């Protein structure tokens, strides 16, 4: 009886939490559209070009990201190249850096005074439409790669063996077997990358030049002109493609289930194929590493591009500018979001996957619908809803907005992992006198400890690099470290901005290594 009451209270508390932290802020943002001033931005000469630029950049970046992700995934799954784990880690490196840092790296590399620009005597400029596309592909490709690679590496080889017996050419096998098999992950990757690019303001802000996009226009209206009404209107426009992408992704889910038997693919020796594989992953790795290595280099020069002498003085400059305090802010926010967010997401996953009921279905919808809300829109919604409350202007609101912003993916991890466990565990526990909470504590949590670590890692890393959800809410006291990049860049403190990007990257790499080590200990059955 007590366990049932506890479950009901937990379910009710989670529904109320999402109502207050997600639904009401979005309703407040949409209600602001009733203000006639909110529609003035649609008449501005910048609005239509910003819409067209955002749509074109997102579409081109999506296609390029998918093509590269498919090529790299194919190389990892169909060739015998060595160092696949190392290359796979390199492919996800841009996820550990704010998009502002990636844009800044491109400027150091291909800007007016960029290293490659001067070295190769290039006359073209990185600034503008194609510069944004380049940065957007760099920013969005890792997400597409993870979605495609995770499915392709688990593909059954039986259809290909049958195709070989029938003499079907390799290209026909790819178009007739591989692509249909990857239909769902490709759709998911397409909409994930499109949403990432169309709602990001970091890369366009750094390399856009005179080419303006909707998120940059929104950023300029809210941060530069304090025109929150115009920001609400643009936020509504940005919400439309994200919601459409979410609905199409959900509706395109496969109805069937894969079998439990899967034949491992035997990769035959082929020198030419493997050589081509090395070329593909080598070029992609180089494209990822060059901007990162360049801003790591700029972080330790006297004055870029005038004096490239090595110095450690930039560390002292950053410390004098309170970078250490802002780094602590980021750590506090990321750790709090990871702890609270993982707990809430896991409880929500348990209720929806193992308890069920009408309220559970409503809760599941509330949990996954946050995928359709861009961070920059959510941040502005929080401004309208919480301004004037004790929470506004504190580190607490930054923690809350990040929990909601990143909640869906960790929740789905928990939901899927808990749904795969034996559905009779609680019933067996009840017959032995053990309630739900005891079964959860002693059986279910230990079996899903690896998933819990993944959830924690996802929350932490994304909080360290995010700029969108917190841009309108942070103050000079509780500002996270990533937002300093734009401040330092505006003050011509280029070296300090590069050092901040490097510090975020190193912090995330260290934590990823720690998480990986903890997970290995857990999978070996050793208490972590």
C-alpha positions as CSV (number, residue, x, y, z in Angstrom):
1,X,0.0,0.0,0.0
2,X,2.8,2.4,1.0
3,X,4.7,1.6,-2.2
4,X,1.7,2.2,-4.4
5,X,1.1,5.6,-2.6
6,X,4.7,6.5,-3.2
7,X,4.5,5.7,-6.9
8,X,1.4,7.8,-7.2
9,X,3.0,10.7,-5.5
10,X,6.1,10.4,-7.7
11,X,4.0,10.3,-10.8
12,X,2.0,13.3,-9.7
13,X,5.2,15.2,-8.7
14,X,6.7,14.6,-12.1
15,X,3.6,15.7,-14.0
16,X,3.5,18.9,-11.9
17,X,7.2,19.5,-12.5
18,X,6.8,19.4,-16.2
19,X,3.7,21.5,-16.1
20,X,5.6,24.3,-14.2
21,X,9.0,23.9,-15.8
22,X,8.1,23.2,-19.4
23,X,4.4,23.7,-20.4
24,X,3.6,26.9,-18.6
25,X,6.8,28.8,-19.8
26,X,6.0,27.9,-23.4
27,X,2.4,28.9,-23.0
28,X,3.7,32.2,-21.6
29,X,5.9,32.7,-24.7
30,X,3.0,32.0,-27.1
31,X,0.7,34.3,-25.1
32,X,3.1,37.1,-25.7
33,X,2.3,36.9,-29.4
34,X,-1.0,38.6,-28.6
35,X,1.0,41.8,-28.2
36,X,0.8,43.9,-31.4
37,X,4.5,44.9,-30.9
38,X,5.5,41.3,-31.2
39,X,4.6,41.2,-34.9
40,X,6.6,44.3,-35.9
41,X,9.7,42.1,-36.5
42,X,8.0,40.4,-39.4
43,X,8.0,43.7,-41.2
44,X,11.7,44.3,-40.7
45,X,13.9,44.1,-43.9
46,X,16.1,41.5,-42.1
47,X,13.3,38.9,-41.3
48,X,12.7,37.3,-44.8
49,X,16.4,37.1,-45.6
50,X,17.1,35.6,-42.2
51,X,14.3,32.9,-42.7
52,X,15.7,32.0,-46.2
53,X,19.3,31.9,-45.0
54,X,18.3,29.7,-42.0
55,X,16.3,27.3,-44.1
56,X,19.0,27.0,-46.9
57,X,21.9,26.6,-44.4
58,X,20.0,24.0,-42.4
59,X,19.1,22.0,-45.5
60,X,22.5,22.1,-47.1
61,X,24.2,21.3,-43.7
62,X,21.8,18.4,-43.1
63,X,22.5,16.8,-46.5
64,X,26.3,17.2,-46.1
65,X,26.3,15.9,-42.5
66,X,24.2,12.9,-43.5
67,X,26.5,12.1,-46.4
68,X,29.6,12.3,-44.3
69,X,28.1,10.4,-41.4
70,X,27.0,7.6,-43.8
71,X,30.4,7.4,-45.4
72,X,32.3,7.3,-42.1
73,X,29.9,4.8,-40.6
74,X,30.3,2.6,-43.7
75,X,34.1,2.7,-43.3
76,X,33.9,1.7,-39.7
77,X,31.5,-1.2,-40.3
78,X,32.7,-2.4,-43.7
79,X,36.5,-2.1,-43.7
80,X,39.4,-3.5,-41.8
81,X,41.0,-0.2,-40.9
82,X,42.8,0.0,-37.6
83,X,42.2,2.4,-34.8
84,X,38.4,2.5,-35.2
85,X,37.9,3.4,-31.5
86,X,40.3,6.3,-31.7
87,X,38.7,7.5,-35.0
88,X,35.2,7.2,-33.5
89,X,36.2,9.3,-30.5
90,X,37.6,11.9,-32.8
91,X,34.3,12.0,-34.7
92,X,32.5,13.1,-31.6
93,X,35.0,15.7,-30.5
94,X,33.0,18.7,-31.7
95,X,30.2,17.7,-29.3
96,X,32.6,18.6,-26.4
97,X,33.0,22.3,-27.5
98,X,30.6,25.2,-27.7
99,X,29.5,26.0,-31.3
100,X,31.1,29.4,-30.6
101,X,34.4,27.7,-30.2
102,X,34.1,25.9,-33.4
103,X,33.3,29.1,-35.3
104,X,36.2,30.8,-33.7
105,X,38.5,27.9,-34.7
106,X,37.4,28.4,-38.3
107,X,38.2,32.1,-38.1
108,X,41.7,31.3,-36.9
109,X,42.1,28.8,-39.7
110,X,40.4,30.5,-42.7
111,X,39.5,34.0,-41.6
112,X,41.1,37.2,-43.1
113,X,44.3,36.6,-41.0
114,X,43.8,32.8,-40.8
115,X,46.7,30.4,-40.7
116,X,45.6,28.5,-43.9
117,X,44.5,31.8,-45.5
118,X,48.0,33.3,-45.2
119,X,49.8,30.0,-45.8
120,X,48.0,29.2,-49.1
121,X,47.5,32.8,-50.2
122,X,43.7,32.3,-50.3
123,X,41.6,35.3,-51.5
124,X,38.2,33.9,-50.4
125,X,36.8,34.6,-47.0
126,X,35.3,32.2,-44.4
127,X,32.7,34.9,-43.5
128,X,29.2,34.5,-44.9
129,X,26.8,31.8,-46.1
130,X,29.3,29.1,-46.9
131,X,31.3,29.8,-43.8
132,X,28.2,29.1,-41.7
133,X,27.5,25.9,-43.7
134,X,31.1,24.8,-43.0
135,X,30.8,25.5,-39.3
136,X,27.3,24.0,-39.1
137,X,28.4,20.7,-40.7
138,X,31.3,20.5,-38.2
139,X,28.8,21.2,-35.4
140,X,26.0,18.8,-36.5
141,X,27.9,15.9,-38.1
142,X,28.7,14.1,-34.8
143,X,25.0,13.7,-33.9
144,X,24.2,12.3,-37.3
145,X,27.3,10.0,-37.1
146,X,26.3,8.5,-33.7
147,X,22.7,7.8,-34.9
148,X,23.8,6.1,-38.1
149,X,26.8,4.3,-36.8
150,X,25.0,2.9,-33.8
151,X,22.4,1.1,-36.0
152,X,24.8,0.1,-38.9
153,X,27.2,-1.7,-36.6
154,X,24.4,-4.0,-35.4
155,X,23.1,-4.9,-38.9
156,X,22.6,-8.6,-39.7
157,X,24.9,-9.9,-42.4
158,X,22.5,-12.7,-43.6
159,X,20.8,-10.6,-46.4
160,X,24.2,-9.7,-47.8
161,X,25.4,-13.3,-47.8
162,X,22.3,-14.3,-49.7
163,X,22.8,-11.4,-52.1
164,X,26.4,-12.5,-52.8
165,X,25.1,-16.0,-53.6
166,X,22.6,-14.5,-56.0
167,X,25.4,-12.4,-57.6
168,X,23.9,-9.0,-56.8
169,X,26.5,-6.2,-57.2
170,X,27.7,-4.3,-54.2
171,X,26.2,-1.0,-55.2
172,X,22.8,-2.7,-55.7
173,X,23.2,-4.3,-52.2
174,X,23.9,-0.9,-50.8
175,X,20.8,0.8,-52.4
176,X,18.6,-2.2,-51.9
177,X,19.5,-3.5,-48.4
178,X,21.6,-1.0,-46.5
179,X,19.7,2.2,-47.3
180,X,16.2,0.7,-46.5
181,X,17.6,-0.7,-43.3
182,X,18.9,2.8,-42.3
183,X,15.7,4.5,-43.3
184,X,14.6,5.3,-39.7
185,X,18.0,6.4,-38.3
186,X,18.6,8.5,-41.4
187,X,15.3,10.2,-40.9
188,X,16.1,10.8,-37.2
189,X,19.6,12.0,-38.1
190,X,18.2,14.3,-40.8
191,X,15.7,16.1,-38.5
192,X,18.2,16.1,-35.6
193,X,20.8,17.9,-37.6
194,X,18.3,20.2,-39.3
195,X,17.0,21.3,-35.8
196,X,20.5,21.7,-34.4
197,X,21.6,23.9,-37.3
198,X,18.4,26.0,-37.7
199,X,18.3,26.9,-34.0
200,X,22.0,27.5,-33.4
201,X,23.4,31.0,-33.1
202,X,27.0,30.3,-32.1
203,X,28.5,29.5,-35.5
204,X,26.5,32.2,-37.5
205,X,27.4,34.8,-34.8
206,X,31.1,34.0,-35.3
207,X,31.5,33.5,-39.0
208,X,28.2,34.8,-40.4
209,X,29.5,38.3,-41.4
210,X,26.6,40.0,-43.2
211,X,24.7,36.8,-43.6
212,X,22.1,36.8,-40.8
213,X,20.0,33.8,-39.6
214,X,16.9,33.7,-37.4
215,X,18.7,32.7,-34.2
216,X,21.2,35.5,-34.6
217,X,18.4,38.0,-35.4
218,X,16.6,36.8,-32.2
219,X,19.9,37.1,-30.2
220,X,20.4,40.7,-31.5
221,X,16.8,41.7,-30.7
222,X,16.9,40.3,-27.2
223,X,20.5,40.9,-26.1
224,X,21.3,43.9,-28.1
225,X,18.0,45.8,-28.2
226,X,16.2,44.3,-25.2
227,X,13.2,43.8,-27.6
228,X,11.7,40.7,-25.9
229,X,8.5,41.0,-28.0
230,X,10.4,40.6,-31.2
231,X,12.3,37.7,-29.6
232,X,9.1,35.9,-28.8
233,X,7.9,36.2,-32.4
234,X,11.1,34.8,-33.8
235,X,11.1,32.1,-31.1
236,X,7.7,31.0,-32.3
237,X,9.0,30.7,-35.9
238,X,11.9,28.7,-34.7
239,X,9.6,26.4,-32.8
240,X,7.7,25.4,-35.9
241,X,10.4,23.5,-37.8
242,X,11.5,21.9,-34.5
243,X,8.0,20.7,-33.7
244,X,7.5,19.4,-37.3
245,X,10.8,17.6,-37.1
246,X,9.8,16.0,-33.8
247,X,6.4,14.9,-35.1
248,X,7.8,13.4,-38.4
249,X,10.5,11.6,-36.4
250,X,8.0,10.1,-34.0
251,X,5.5,9.1,-36.7
252,X,8.2,7.5,-38.8
253,X,9.2,5.0,-36.0
254,X,9.4,1.4,-37.1
255,X,6.4,-0.7,-36.1
256,X,8.2,-4.0,-36.3
257,X,11.0,-5.4,-34.1
258,X,14.3,-6.9,-35.1
259,X,14.9,-10.5,-34.3
260,X,17.2,-11.6,-31.5
261,X,19.5,-13.6,-33.9
262,X,22.1,-11.5,-35.7
263,X,24.9,-12.9,-37.8
264,X,28.2,-11.0,-37.4
265,X,29.6,-9.6,-40.6
266,X,32.9,-11.2,-41.8
267,X,35.0,-8.4,-43.4
268,X,37.2,-9.8,-46.1
269,X,40.6,-8.5,-46.9
270,X,40.7,-5.7,-49.5
271,X,43.7,-3.4,-49.7
272,X,42.1,-0.8,-52.0
273,X,38.9,-0.6,-50.0
274,X,40.8,-0.2,-46.7
275,X,43.0,2.5,-48.3
276,X,40.0,4.4,-49.3
277,X,38.6,4.0,-45.8
278,X,41.8,5.5,-44.3
279,X,41.5,8.4,-46.7
280,X,37.8,9.1,-45.7
281,X,38.3,9.0,-42.0
282,X,41.6,10.8,-42.3
283,X,40.1,13.7,-44.1
284,X,37.1,14.0,-41.8
285,X,39.4,13.7,-38.7
286,X,41.7,16.4,-40.2
287,X,38.6,18.7,-40.8
288,X,37.6,18.2,-37.1
289,X,41.0,18.5,-35.6
290,X,42.4,21.5,-37.5
291,X,40.0,24.2,-36.0
292,X,40.4,22.6,-32.5
293,X,44.2,22.5,-32.7
294,X,44.3,26.1,-34.0
295,X,42.4,27.6,-31.1
296,X,44.5,25.5,-28.8
297,X,47.5,27.1,-30.4
298,X,46.1,30.6,-30.2
299,X,45.4,30.1,-26.5
300,X,49.2,30.2,-25.9
301,X,50.4,33.0,-28.2
302,X,51.2,36.6,-27.2
303,X,48.9,38.3,-29.6
304,X,47.2,36.7,-32.6
305,X,48.0,37.2,-35.5
306,X,50.7,39.9,-34.7
307,X,53.0,38.0,-32.3
308,X,52.8,34.2,-32.3
309,X,55.4,33.7,-29.6
310,X,54.6,31.1,-27.0
311,X,53.4,32.4,-23.7
312,X,51.6,31.2,-20.5
313,X,50.6,34.7,-19.7
314,X,47.1,34.2,-21.1
315,X,46.4,32.0,-18.1
316,X,47.1,34.8,-15.7
317,X,45.0,37.2,-17.9
318,X,42.1,34.8,-17.8
319,X,42.4,34.3,-14.0
320,X,42.4,38.1,-13.5
321,X,39.2,38.2,-15.6
322,X,37.5,35.7,-13.2
323,X,37.6,32.8,-15.7
324,X,38.2,30.5,-12.7
325,X,35.0,31.7,-11.0
326,X,33.0,31.2,-14.2
327,X,34.5,27.8,-14.7
328,X,33.3,26.9,-11.2
329,X,29.8,28.2,-12.2
330,X,29.8,25.8,-15.1
331,X,30.9,22.9,-13.0
332,X,28.3,23.6,-10.3
333,X,25.5,24.0,-13.0
334,X,26.6,20.9,-14.9
335,X,27.0,18.7,-11.8
336,X,23.6,19.9,-10.3
337,X,21.9,19.3,-13.7
338,X,23.5,15.9,-14.0
339,X,22.5,14.8,-10.5
340,X,19.0,16.2,-10.4
341,X,18.3,15.6,-14.1
342,X,19.5,11.9,-14.0
343,X,17.3,11.3,-10.9
344,X,14.2,12.8,-12.5
345,X,14.7,11.2,-15.9
346,X,15.3,7.8,-14.3
347,X,12.2,8.1,-12.1
348,X,10.2,9.2,-15.1
349,X,11.5,6.3,-17.2
350,X,10.6,3.9,-14.4
351,X,7.0,5.2,-14.1
352,X,6.4,5.2,-17.8
353,X,8.2,1.9,-18.7
354,X,7.3,-0.2,-15.7
355,X,4.3,1.2,-13.9
356,X,2.1,2.4,-16.8
357,X,-1.4,3.8,-16.7
358,X,-3.0,6.9,-18.3
359,X,-0.9,9.3,-16.4
360,X,2.2,7.5,-17.4
361,X,1.3,7.9,-21.1
362,X,0.8,11.6,-20.5
363,X,4.1,11.8,-18.7
364,X,5.9,10.0,-21.5
365,X,4.6,12.6,-24.0
366,X,5.7,15.5,-21.7
367,X,9.2,14.0,-21.4
368,X,9.8,13.5,-25.1
369,X,8.2,16.6,-26.3
370,X,11.1,18.7,-24.9
371,X,13.0,17.4,-27.9
372,X,10.9,19.8,-30.0
373,X,11.8,22.9,-28.0
374,X,15.0,24.7,-29.1
375,X,17.2,25.9,-26.3
376,X,17.1,29.5,-27.4
377,X,13.3,29.4,-27.4
378,X,13.1,27.7,-24.0
379,X,15.5,30.3,-22.5
380,X,13.3,33.2,-23.7
381,X,10.2,31.4,-22.5
382,X,11.8,31.3,-19.0
383,X,12.4,35.1,-19.2
384,X,8.6,35.7,-19.7
385,X,7.5,33.2,-17.1
386,X,10.0,33.7,-14.2
387,X,10.9,37.3,-14.4
388,X,10.1,39.0,-11.1
389,X,10.2,35.7,-9.2
390,X,12.9,34.8,-6.6
391,X,14.3,32.2,-9.0
392,X,15.0,34.7,-11.7
393,X,18.6,35.9,-11.9
394,X,19.9,33.0,-9.8
395,X,22.0,29.9,-10.7
396,X,18.8,27.9,-9.9
397,X,17.0,29.0,-13.0
398,X,20.1,28.1,-15.1
399,X,20.0,24.6,-13.6
400,X,16.2,24.3,-14.2
401,X,16.3,25.4,-17.8
402,X,19.2,23.0,-18.6
403,X,17.3,20.1,-17.0
404,X,14.3,20.7,-19.2
405,X,16.5,21.5,-22.3
406,X,18.4,18.2,-22.2
407,X,15.8,16.0,-20.5
408,X,14.4,14.0,-23.4
409,X,17.5,12.0,-24.5
410,X,18.5,10.8,-21.0
411,X,14.9,10.0,-20.3
412,X,14.7,7.9,-23.5
413,X,17.9,6.0,-22.4
414,X,16.2,5.1,-19.1
415,X,12.9,4.3,-20.7
416,X,14.4,1.9,-23.2
417,X,16.8,0.3,-20.7
418,X,14.0,-0.2,-18.1
419,X,11.6,-1.5,-20.7
420,X,14.0,-4.3,-21.7
421,X,14.2,-5.8,-18.2
422,X,12.0,-8.7,-17.2
423,X,8.5,-7.3,-16.7
424,X,7.8,-9.7,-13.8
425,X,10.5,-8.5,-11.5
426,X,8.1,-6.4,-9.3
427,X,5.6,-9.3,-9.2
428,X,8.3,-11.7,-8.1
429,X,9.5,-9.2,-5.5
430,X,5.9,-8.8,-4.1
431,X,5.6,-12.6,-3.6
432,X,8.8,-12.5,-1.6
433,X,7.6,-9.5,0.5
434,X,9.8,-6.9,-1.3
435,X,8.0,-3.7,-2.4
436,X,8.6,-1.8,-5.7
437,X,11.1,0.6,-4.1
438,X,13.2,-2.3,-2.7
439,X,13.2,-4.1,-6.1
440,X,14.1,-0.8,-7.8
441,X,17.0,-0.3,-5.3
442,X,18.4,-3.8,-5.1
443,X,17.7,-5.2,-8.6
444,X,16.8,-2.7,-11.2
445,X,19.2,0.1,-10.5
446,X,22.3,-2.2,-10.4
447,X,21.2,-3.8,-13.7
448,X,20.9,-0.4,-15.4
449,X,23.9,1.3,-13.7
450,X,25.7,1.7,-17.1
451,X,22.6,3.6,-18.5
452,X,22.6,5.8,-15.4
453,X,26.2,6.8,-16.0
454,X,25.4,7.5,-19.7
455,X,22.6,9.8,-18.6
456,X,24.8,11.6,-16.1
457,X,27.5,12.1,-18.8
458,X,25.0,13.4,-21.3
459,X,23.6,16.0,-18.9
460,X,27.1,17.1,-17.8
461,X,28.8,17.5,-21.2
462,X,25.9,19.3,-22.8
463,X,25.6,21.7,-19.9
464,X,29.3,22.5,-20.2
465,X,29.0,23.5,-23.9
466,X,25.5,24.9,-24.1
467,X,25.0,28.6,-24.9
468,X,21.4,28.7,-26.2
469,X,19.2,28.0,-23.2
470,X,21.2,30.2,-20.8
471,X,22.0,33.2,-23.1
472,X,19.0,35.2,-22.0
473,X,19.0,34.1,-18.3
474,X,22.6,34.3,-17.1
475,X,23.9,37.3,-15.1
476,X,27.5,38.6,-14.7
477,X,27.6,36.7,-11.4
478,X,26.3,33.2,-12.4
479,X,27.3,33.2,-16.0
480,X,28.6,29.8,-17.3
481,X,32.0,29.7,-18.9
482,X,30.8,29.1,-22.5
483,X,29.2,32.5,-22.7
484,X,32.5,34.2,-22.0
485,X,33.7,33.3,-25.5
486,X,31.4,36.0,-27.1
487,X,32.3,38.5,-24.4
488,X,36.1,38.1,-24.9
489,X,35.8,38.0,-28.6
490,X,33.8,41.3,-28.5
491,X,36.6,42.9,-26.3
492,X,39.3,41.7,-28.8
493,X,40.6,39.3,-26.1
494,X,41.0,36.6,-28.8
495,X,43.6,34.6,-26.9
496,X,41.5,34.5,-23.8
497,X,38.4,33.3,-25.8
498,X,40.5,30.5,-27.3
499,X,41.8,29.5,-23.8
500,X,38.2,29.4,-22.5
501,X,37.2,27.0,-25.4
502,X,40.2,24.9,-24.7
503,X,39.3,24.8,-21.0
504,X,35.8,23.5,-21.7
505,X,37.2,20.9,-24.1
506,X,39.7,19.6,-21.6
507,X,37.1,19.6,-18.8
508,X,34.7,17.5,-20.9
509,X,37.5,15.1,-22.1
510,X,38.5,14.5,-18.5
511,X,35.0,13.8,-17.4
512,X,34.4,11.5,-20.4
513,X,37.4,9.5,-19.5
514,X,36.3,9.3,-15.8
515,X,32.8,8.2,-16.9
516,X,34.2,5.6,-19.3
517,X,36.4,4.2,-16.6
518,X,33.5,4.0,-14.1
519,X,31.4,2.2,-16.7
520,X,34.1,-0.4,-17.4
521,X,34.3,-1.1,-13.6
522,X,30.5,-1.5,-13.4
523,X,30.4,-3.9,-16.4
524,X,33.1,-6.0,-14.9
525,X,31.1,-6.3,-11.7
526,X,33.5,-4.3,-9.6
527,X,31.9,-1.7,-7.4
528,X,32.7,1.7,-8.9
